[in-house]
Amino acid sequence: MVWRRAEHLVLSGILGTMLVGIAMNAVTAAQPTHPPSVSGRLAVTPSRTIKVTEADNGHRYRLHKGDGLDVQLSGPSSLIWTEPTSSNQAVLQRTGGSSGATATGTFVAIAKGKVQVTADGSPNCSGACPMLILQFQISVSVVG
């Protein structure tokens, strides 16, 4: 009987410690957090991010406000890509990007509307060069 009583006290102590730990985690999780500021603006962390490449050229996408879009273009090494752009920054805002043999564009959907995301790939050659320009374009609808 003494053994069971000691076992009960040990289990009670363990459960009590676990409950205190859970309660402390709940209080910590409930504390408000503030997103970091980027150049005086609040940084937005996308709730869902869609990734597209040059293989997705011509496709249509539907995003919700707060969703992200990552564009990565790295076609043949003979092409130099411009930085992907949004036709309307008030709807789909670019938050980062680069141009070159590999071009990137990071966007966040911030308002309802329709936009085009575009970039151009030009030949990377010296001397006589064909005047071929490859255009990348996708359509994006942002809904509530």
Summary of the structure (lengths in Angstrom):
residues: 144
radius of gyration: 25.7
end to end distance: 64.3
largest distance: 96.7
contacts: 379
relative contact order: 0.18
helix: 22%
strand: 42%
